[in-house]
Amino acid sequence: DGSALNVTIQKYYTPKGTSIHGVGVVPDHEVAVSEKYAGTAASAIPPEEDVQLEVAMNILAQKMN
């Protein structure tokens, strides 16, 4: 009949103490998957062709400098 039950057993907070329940989070950097790999599991994308991985590694490298 389409009915459902949602049971929350834990609350999630950001490092600053903001509850994300019912709100979710917004990424600091949004990077689209290349059209070639749209609908492909992240684990199946070769690292050398993973645009999201490349951007993440660049962001981390900048933070380490």
mmCIF file as gemmi writes it, N, C-alpha and C atoms, coordinates in Angstrom:
data_model
loop_
_atom_site.group_PDB
_atom_site.id
_atom_site.type_symbol
_atom_site.label_atom_id
_atom_site.label_alt_id
_atom_site.label_comp_id
_atom_site.label_asym_id
_atom_site.label_entity_id
_atom_site.label_seq_id
_atom_site.pdbx_PDB_ins_code
_atom_site.Cartn_x
_atom_site.Cartn_y
_atom_site.Cartn_z
_atom_site.occupancy
_atom_site.B_iso_or_equiv
_atom_site.pdbx_formal_charge
_atom_site.auth_seq_id
_atom_site.auth_asym_id
_atom_site.pdbx_PDB_model_num
ATOM 1 N N . ASP Axp A 1 ? 0.815 -1.2 0 1 0 ? 1 A 1
ATOM 2 C CA . ASP Axp A 1 ? 0 0 0 1 0 ? 1 A 1
ATOM 3 C C . ASP Axp A 1 ? 0.86 1.266 0 1 0 ? 1 A 1
ATOM 4 N N . GLY Axp A 2 ? 2.181 1.129 -0.058 1 0 ? 2 A 1
ATOM 5 C CA . GLY Axp A 2 ? 3.066 2.294 -0.125 1 0 ? 2 A 1
ATOM 6 C C . GLY Axp A 2 ? 3.422 2.9 1.212 1 0 ? 2 A 1
ATOM 7 N N . SER Axp A 3 ? 2.956 2.323 2.304 1 0 ? 3 A 1
ATOM 8 C CA . SER Axp A 3 ? 3.276 2.9 3.6 1 0 ? 3 A 1
ATOM 9 C C . SER Axp A 3 ? 4.724 2.597 3.969 1 0 ? 3 A 1
ATOM 10 N N . ALA Axp A 4 ? 5.276 3.396 4.889 1 0 ? 4 A 1
ATOM 11 C CA . ALA Axp A 4 ? 6.672 3.239 5.298 1 0 ? 4 A 1
ATOM 12 C C . ALA Axp A 4 ? 6.823 3.671 6.743 1 0 ? 4 A 1
ATOM 13 N N . LEU Axp A 5 ? 7.92 3.264 7.337 1 0 ? 5 A 1
ATOM 14 C CA . LEU Axp A 5 ? 8.233 3.644 8.712 1 0 ? 5 A 1
ATOM 15 C C . LEU Axp A 5 ? 9.666 4.123 8.746 1 0 ? 5 A 1
ATOM 16 N N . ASN Axp A 6 ? 9.892 5.303 9.312 1 0 ? 6 A 1
ATOM 17 C CA . ASN Axp A 6 ? 11.231 5.861 9.432 1 0 ? 6 A 1
ATOM 18 C C . ASN Axp A 6 ? 11.555 5.951 10.911 1 0 ? 6 A 1
ATOM 19 N N . VAL Axp A 7 ? 12.619 5.276 11.337 1 0 ? 7 A 1
ATOM 20 C CA . VAL Axp A 7 ? 13.023 5.305 12.735 1 0 ? 7 A 1
ATOM 21 C C . VAL Axp A 7 ? 14.424 5.905 12.816 1 0 ? 7 A 1
ATOM 22 N N . THR Axp A 8 ? 14.542 7.032 13.491 1 0 ? 8 A 1
ATOM 23 C CA . THR Axp A 8 ? 15.837 7.667 13.673 1 0 ? 8 A 1
ATOM 24 C C . THR Axp A 8 ? 16.426 7.187 14.981 1 0 ? 8 A 1
ATOM 25 N N . ILE Axp A 9 ? 17.634 6.614 14.899 1 0 ? 9 A 1
ATOM 26 C CA . ILE Axp A 9 ? 18.265 6.099 16.115 1 0 ? 9 A 1
ATOM 27 C C . ILE Axp A 9 ? 19.494 6.908 16.511 1 0 ? 9 A 1
ATOM 28 N N . GLN Axp A 10 ? 19.869 7.862 15.664 1 0 ? 10 A 1
ATOM 29 C CA . GLN Axp A 10 ? 21.02 8.68 15.961 1 0 ? 10 A 1
ATOM 30 C C . GLN Axp A 10 ? 20.87 10.025 15.271 1 0 ? 10 A 1
ATOM 31 N N . LYS Axp A 11 ? 21.435 11.06 15.859 1 0 ? 11 A 1
ATOM 32 C CA . LYS Axp A 11 ? 21.386 12.381 15.248 1 0 ? 11 A 1
ATOM 33 C C . LYS Axp A 11 ? 22.755 12.705 14.678 1 0 ? 11 A 1
ATOM 34 N N . TYR Axp A 12 ? 22.764 13.425 13.561 1 0 ? 12 A 1
ATOM 35 C CA . TYR Axp A 12 ? 24.005 13.786 12.89 1 0 ? 12 A 1
ATOM 36 C C . TYR Axp A 12 ? 24.176 15.302 12.919 1 0 ? 12 A 1
ATOM 37 N N . TYR Axp A 13 ? 25.386 15.74 13.251 1 0 ? 13 A 1
ATOM 38 C CA . TYR Axp A 13 ? 25.702 17.155 13.349 1 0 ? 13 A 1
ATOM 39 C C . TYR Axp A 13 ? 26.967 17.47 12.562 1 0 ? 13 A 1
ATOM 40 N N . THR Axp A 14 ? 27.057 18.706 12.057 1 0 ? 14 A 1
ATOM 41 C CA . THR Axp A 14 ? 28.282 19.166 11.408 1 0 ? 14 A 1
ATOM 42 C C . THR Axp A 14 ? 29.306 19.438 12.511 1 0 ? 14 A 1
ATOM 43 N N . PRO Axp A 15 ? 30.569 19.641 12.144 1 0 ? 15 A 1
ATOM 44 C CA . PRO Axp A 15 ? 31.577 19.968 13.158 1 0 ? 15 A 1
ATOM 45 C C . PRO Axp A 15 ? 31.237 21.23 13.962 1 0 ? 15 A 1
ATOM 46 N N . LYS Axp A 16 ? 30.427 22.12 13.388 1 0 ? 16 A 1
ATOM 47 C CA . LYS Axp A 16 ? 30.032 23.337 14.107 1 0 ? 16 A 1
ATOM 48 C C . LYS Axp A 16 ? 28.784 23.134 14.953 1 0 ? 16 A 1
ATOM 49 N N . GLY Axp A 17 ? 28.255 21.905 14.983 1 0 ? 17 A 1
ATOM 50 C CA . GLY Axp A 17 ? 27.111 21.591 15.835 1 0 ? 17 A 1
ATOM 51 C C . GLY Axp A 17 ? 25.75 21.781 15.205 1 0 ? 17 A 1
ATOM 52 N N . THR Axp A 18 ? 25.682 21.968 13.899 1 0 ? 18 A 1
ATOM 53 C CA . THR Axp A 18 ? 24.408 22.14 13.222 1 0 ? 18 A 1
ATOM 54 C C . THR Axp A 18 ? 23.816 20.779 12.871 1 0 ? 18 A 1
ATOM 55 N N . SER Axp A 19 ? 22.559 20.568 13.239 1 0 ? 19 A 1
ATOM 56 C CA . SER Axp A 19 ? 21.889 19.312 12.913 1 0 ? 19 A 1
ATOM 57 C C . SER Axp A 19 ? 21.588 19.268 11.419 1 0 ? 19 A 1
ATOM 58 N N . ILE Axp A 20 ? 21.831 18.117 10.786 1 0 ? 20 A 1
ATOM 59 C CA . ILE Axp A 20 ? 21.528 17.977 9.359 1 0 ? 20 A 1
ATOM 60 C C . ILE Axp A 20 ? 20.288 17.118 9.129 1 0 ? 20 A 1
ATOM 61 N N . HIS Axp A 21 ? 19.604 16.745 10.2 1 0 ? 21 A 1
ATOM 62 C CA . HIS Axp A 21 ? 18.419 15.894 10.084 1 0 ? 21 A 1
ATOM 63 C C . HIS Axp A 21 ? 17.336 16.592 9.27 1 0 ? 21 A 1
ATOM 64 N N . GLY Axp A 22 ? 16.87 15.945 8.22 1 0 ? 22 A 1
ATOM 65 C CA . GLY Axp A 22 ? 15.811 16.477 7.386 1 0 ? 22 A 1
ATOM 66 C C . GLY Axp A 22 ? 16.253 17.599 6.461 1 0 ? 22 A 1
ATOM 67 N N . VAL Axp A 23 ? 17.535 17.983 6.543 1 0 ? 23 A 1
ATOM 68 C CA . VAL Axp A 23 ? 18.038 19.09 5.744 1 0 ? 23 A 1
ATOM 69 C C . VAL Axp A 23 ? 19.09 18.601 4.753 1 0 ? 23 A 1
ATOM 70 N N . GLY Axp A 24 ? 19.995 17.758 5.231 1 0 ? 24 A 1
ATOM 71 C CA . GLY Axp A 24 ? 21.09 17.279 4.394 1 0 ? 24 A 1
ATOM 72 C C . GLY Axp A 24 ? 22.247 18.249 4.402 1 0 ? 24 A 1
ATOM 73 N N . VAL Axp A 25 ? 23.193 18.018 3.526 1 0 ? 25 A 1
ATOM 74 C CA . VAL Axp A 25 ? 24.36 18.884 3.422 1 0 ? 25 A 1
ATOM 75 C C . VAL Axp A 25 ? 24.538 19.324 1.974 1 0 ? 25 A 1
ATOM 76 N N . VAL Axp A 26 ? 25.199 20.441 1.804 1 0 ? 26 A 1
ATOM 77 C CA . VAL Axp A 26 ? 25.505 20.958 0.475 1 0 ? 26 A 1
ATOM 78 C C . VAL Axp A 26 ? 27.02 20.865 0.31 1 0 ? 26 A 1
ATOM 79 N N . PRO Axp A 27 ? 27.494 20.272 -0.778 1 0 ? 27 A 1
ATOM 80 C CA . PRO Axp A 27 ? 28.936 20.157 -0.957 1 0 ? 27 A 1
ATOM 81 C C . PRO Axp A 27 ? 29.596 21.52 -1.136 1 0 ? 27 A 1
ATOM 82 N N . ASP Axp A 28 ? 30.827 21.645 -0.649 1 0 ? 28 A 1
ATOM 83 C CA . ASP Axp A 28 ? 31.586 22.884 -0.842 1 0 ? 28 A 1
ATOM 84 C C . ASP Axp A 28 ? 31.993 23.032 -2.305 1 0 ? 28 A 1
ATOM 85 N N . HIS Axp A 29 ? 32.245 21.912 -2.963 1 0 ? 29 A 1
ATOM 86 C CA . HIS Axp A 29 ? 32.663 21.903 -4.359 1 0 ? 29 A 1
ATOM 87 C C . HIS Axp A 29 ? 31.845 20.848 -5.094 1 0 ? 29 A 1
ATOM 88 N N . GLU Axp A 30 ? 31.055 21.288 -6.067 1 0 ? 30 A 1
ATOM 89 C CA . GLU Axp A 30 ? 30.282 20.343 -6.861 1 0 ? 30 A 1
ATOM 90 C C . GLU Axp A 30 ? 31.026 20.06 -8.158 1 0 ? 30 A 1
ATOM 91 N N . VAL Axp A 31 ? 31.282 18.78 -8.431 1 0 ? 31 A 1
ATOM 92 C CA . VAL Axp A 31 ? 31.997 18.392 -9.644 1 0 ? 31 A 1
ATOM 93 C C . VAL Axp A 31 ? 31.18 17.319 -10.347 1 0 ? 31 A 1
ATOM 94 N N . ALA Axp A 32 ? 30.763 17.613 -11.546 1 0 ? 32 A 1
ATOM 95 C CA . ALA Axp A 32 ? 29.962 16.659 -12.309 1 0 ? 32 A 1
ATOM 96 C C . ALA Axp A 32 ? 30.834 15.519 -12.834 1 0 ? 32 A 1
ATOM 97 N N . VAL Axp A 33 ? 30.261 14.353 -12.902 1 0 ? 33 A 1
ATOM 98 C CA . VAL Axp A 33 ? 30.937 13.212 -13.501 1 0 ? 33 A 1
ATOM 99 C C . VAL Axp A 33 ? 30.96 13.429 -15.003 1 0 ? 33 A 1
ATOM 100 N N . SER Axp A 34 ? 32.062 13.057 -15.64 1 0 ? 34 A 1
ATOM 101 C CA . SER Axp A 34 ? 32.123 13.231 -17.089 1 0 ? 34 A 1
ATOM 102 C C . SER Axp A 34 ? 31.02 12.407 -17.75 1 0 ? 34 A 1
ATOM 103 N N . GLU Axp A 35 ? 30.549 12.889 -18.875 1 0 ? 35 A 1
ATOM 104 C CA . GLU Axp A 35 ? 29.445 12.229 -19.58 1 0 ? 35 A 1
ATOM 105 C C . GLU Axp A 35 ? 29.784 10.768 -19.902 1 0 ? 35 A 1
ATOM 106 N N . LYS Axp A 36 ? 31.042 10.502 -20.157 1 0 ? 36 A 1
ATOM 107 C CA . LYS Axp A 36 ? 31.497 9.149 -20.489 1 0 ? 36 A 1
ATOM 108 C C . LYS Axp A 36 ? 31.173 8.159 -19.368 1 0 ? 36 A 1
ATOM 109 N N . TYR Axp A 37 ? 31.218 8.626 -18.114 1 0 ? 37 A 1
ATOM 110 C CA . TYR Axp A 37 ? 31.009 7.738 -16.974 1 0 ? 37 A 1
ATOM 111 C C . TYR Axp A 37 ? 29.695 7.998 -16.228 1 0 ? 37 A 1
ATOM 112 N N . ALA Axp A 38 ? 28.779 8.711 -16.834 1 0 ? 38 A 1
ATOM 113 C CA . ALA Axp A 38 ? 27.483 8.957 -16.199 1 0 ? 38 A 1
ATOM 114 C C . ALA Axp A 38 ? 26.796 7.623 -15.917 1 0 ? 38 A 1
ATOM 115 N N . GLY Axp A 39 ? 26.342 7.438 -14.702 1 0 ? 39 A 1
ATOM 116 C CA . GLY Axp A 39 ? 25.648 6.205 -14.316 1 0 ? 39 A 1
ATOM 117 C C . GLY Axp A 39 ? 26.578 5.063 -13.949 1 0 ? 39 A 1
ATOM 118 N N . THR Axp A 40 ? 27.888 5.31 -13.94 1 0 ? 40 A 1
ATOM 119 C CA . THR Axp A 40 ? 28.868 4.283 -13.604 1 0 ? 40 A 1
ATOM 120 C C . THR Axp A 40 ? 29.234 4.391 -12.126 1 0 ? 40 A 1
ATOM 121 N N . ALA Axp A 41 ? 29.407 3.263 -11.465 1 0 ? 41 A 1
ATOM 122 C CA . ALA Axp A 41 ? 29.835 3.272 -10.067 1 0 ? 41 A 1
ATOM 123 C C . ALA Axp A 41 ? 31.215 3.92 -9.961 1 0 ? 41 A 1
ATOM 124 N N . ALA Axp A 42 ? 31.434 4.706 -8.916 1 0 ? 42 A 1
ATOM 125 C CA . ALA Axp A 42 ? 32.709 5.397 -8.734 1 0 ? 42 A 1
ATOM 126 C C . ALA Axp A 42 ? 33.877 4.425 -8.746 1 0 ? 42 A 1
ATOM 127 N N . SER Axp A 43 ? 33.693 3.248 -8.188 1 0 ? 43 A 1
ATOM 128 C CA . SER Axp A 43 ? 34.772 2.26 -8.127 1 0 ? 43 A 1
ATOM 129 C C . SER Axp A 43 ? 35.152 1.714 -9.504 1 0 ? 43 A 1
ATOM 130 N N . ALA Axp A 44 ? 34.292 1.908 -10.5 1 0 ? 44 A 1
ATOM 131 C CA . ALA Axp A 44 ? 34.56 1.399 -11.847 1 0 ? 44 A 1
ATOM 132 C C . ALA Axp A 44 ? 35.222 2.435 -12.75 1 0 ? 44 A 1
ATOM 133 N N . ILE Axp A 45 ? 35.38 3.667 -12.257 1 0 ? 45 A 1
ATOM 134 C CA . ILE Axp A 45 ? 36.016 4.718 -13.057 1 0 ? 45 A 1
ATOM 135 C C . ILE Axp A 45 ? 37.521 4.649 -12.823 1 0 ? 45 A 1
ATOM 136 N N . PRO Axp A 46 ? 38.317 4.522 -13.88 1 0 ? 46 A 1
ATOM 137 C CA . PRO Axp A 46 ? 39.774 4.48 -13.707 1 0 ? 46 A 1
ATOM 138 C C . PRO Axp A 46 ? 40.254 5.77 -13.029 1 0 ? 46 A 1
ATOM 139 N N . PRO Axp A 47 ? 41.108 5.673 -12.019 1 0 ? 47 A 1
ATOM 140 C CA . PRO Axp A 47 ? 41.558 6.868 -11.286 1 0 ? 47 A 1
ATOM 141 C C . PRO Axp A 47 ? 42.111 7.965 -12.19 1 0 ? 47 A 1
ATOM 142 N N . GLU Axp A 48 ? 42.794 7.592 -13.255 1 0 ? 48 A 1
ATOM 143 C CA . GLU Axp A 48 ? 43.379 8.606 -14.139 1 0 ? 48 A 1
ATOM 144 C C . GLU Axp A 48 ? 42.323 9.342 -14.967 1 0 ? 48 A 1
ATOM 145 N N . GLU Axp A 49 ? 41.091 8.862 -14.971 1 0 ? 49 A 1
ATOM 146 C CA . GLU Axp A 49 ? 40.002 9.511 -15.707 1 0 ? 49 A 1
ATOM 147 C C . GLU Axp A 49 ? 38.908 10.046 -14.78 1 0 ? 49 A 1
ATOM 148 N N . ASP Axp A 50 ? 39.119 9.961 -13.474 1 0 ? 50 A 1
ATOM 149 C CA . ASP Axp A 50 ? 38.12 10.373 -12.488 1 0 ? 50 A 1
ATOM 150 C C . ASP Axp A 50 ? 38.258 11.863 -12.181 1 0 ? 50 A 1
ATOM 151 N N . VAL Axp A 51 ? 37.406 12.669 -12.785 1 0 ? 51 A 1
ATOM 152 C CA . VAL Axp A 51 ? 37.451 14.117 -12.627 1 0 ? 51 A 1
ATOM 153 C C . VAL Axp A 51 ? 37.208 14.51 -11.171 1 0 ? 51 A 1
ATOM 154 N N . GLN Axp A 52 ? 36.268 13.855 -10.5 1 0 ? 52 A 1
ATOM 155 C CA . GLN Axp A 52 ? 35.962 14.185 -9.112 1 0 ? 52 A 1
ATOM 156 C C . GLN Axp A 52 ? 37.156 13.891 -8.208 1 0 ? 52 A 1
ATOM 157 N N . LEU Axp A 53 ? 37.822 12.776 -8.435 1 0 ? 53 A 1
ATOM 158 C CA . LEU Axp A 53 ? 39.007 12.432 -7.652 1 0 ? 53 A 1
ATOM 159 C C . LEU Axp A 53 ? 40.109 13.461 -7.875 1 0 ? 53 A 1
ATOM 160 N N . GLU Axp A 54 ? 40.3 13.869 -9.121 1 0 ? 54 A 1
ATOM 161 C CA . GLU Axp A 54 ? 41.329 14.859 -9.441 1 0 ? 54 A 1
ATOM 162 C C . GLU Axp A 54 ? 41.074 16.178 -8.716 1 0 ? 54 A 1
ATOM 163 N N . VAL Axp A 55 ? 39.829 16.65 -8.743 1 0 ? 55 A 1
ATOM 164 C CA . VAL Axp A 55 ? 39.489 17.901 -8.067 1 0 ? 55 A 1
ATOM 165 C C . VAL Axp A 55 ? 39.691 17.756 -6.556 1 0 ? 55 A 1
ATOM 166 N N . ALA Axp A 56 ? 39.276 16.649 -5.989 1 0 ? 56 A 1
ATOM 167 C CA . ALA Axp A 56 ? 39.44 16.42 -4.548 1 0 ? 56 A 1
ATOM 168 C C . ALA Axp A 56 ? 40.913 16.434 -4.163 1 0 ? 56 A 1
ATOM 169 N N . MET Axp A 57 ? 41.752 15.782 -4.961 1 0 ? 57 A 1
ATOM 170 C CA . MET Axp A 57 ? 43.178 15.746 -4.658 1 0 ? 57 A 1
ATOM 171 C C . MET Axp A 57 ? 43.806 17.134 -4.773 1 0 ? 57 A 1
ATOM 172 N N . ASN Axp A 58 ? 43.356 17.927 -5.737 1 0 ? 58 A 1
ATOM 173 C CA . ASN Axp A 58 ? 43.859 19.301 -5.87 1 0 ? 58 A 1
ATOM 174 C C . ASN Axp A 58 ? 43.451 20.163 -4.666 1 0 ? 58 A 1
ATOM 175 N N . ILE Axp A 59 ? 42.236 19.999 -4.21 1 0 ? 59 A 1
ATOM 176 C CA . ILE Axp A 59 ? 41.762 20.751 -3.043 1 0 ? 59 A 1
ATOM 177 C C . ILE Axp A 59 ? 42.578 20.374 -1.813 1 0 ? 59 A 1
ATOM 178 N N . LEU Axp A 60 ? 42.806 19.079 -1.619 1 0 ? 60 A 1
ATOM 179 C CA . LEU Axp A 60 ? 43.599 18.637 -0.476 1 0 ? 60 A 1
ATOM 180 C C . LEU Axp A 60 ? 45.033 19.134 -0.564 1 0 ? 60 A 1
ATOM 181 N N . ALA Axp A 61 ? 45.607 19.114 -1.754 1 0 ? 61 A 1
ATOM 182 C CA . ALA Axp A 61 ? 46.977 19.589 -1.928 1 0 ? 61 A 1
ATOM 183 C C . ALA Axp A 61 ? 47.078 21.077 -1.573 1 0 ? 61 A 1
ATOM 184 N N . GLN Axp A 62 ? 46.073 21.864 -1.961 1 0 ? 62 A 1
ATOM 185 C CA . GLN Axp A 62 ? 46.07 23.302 -1.64 1 0 ? 62 A 1
ATOM 186 C C . GLN Axp A 62 ? 45.984 23.515 -0.134 1 0 ? 62 A 1
ATOM 187 N N . LYS Axp A 63 ? 45.203 22.693 0.551 1 0 ? 63 A 1
ATOM 188 C CA . LYS Axp A 63 ? 45.041 22.848 1.997 1 0 ? 63 A 1
ATOM 189 C C . LYS Axp A 63 ? 46.3 22.445 2.752 1 0 ? 63 A 1
ATOM 190 N N . MET Axp A 64 ? 47.117 21.605 2.155 1 0 ? 64 A 1
ATOM 191 C CA . MET Axp A 64 ? 48.338 21.15 2.817 1 0 ? 64 A 1
ATOM 192 C C . MET Axp A 64 ? 49.473 22.158 2.648 1 0 ? 64 A 1
ATOM 193 N N . ASN Axp A 65 ? 49.343 23.084 1.702 1 0 ? 65 A 1
ATOM 194 C CA . ASN Axp A 65 ? 50.386 24.087 1.477 1 0 ? 65 A 1
ATOM 195 C C . ASN Axp A 65 ? 50.182 25.305 2.329 1 0 ? 65 A 1
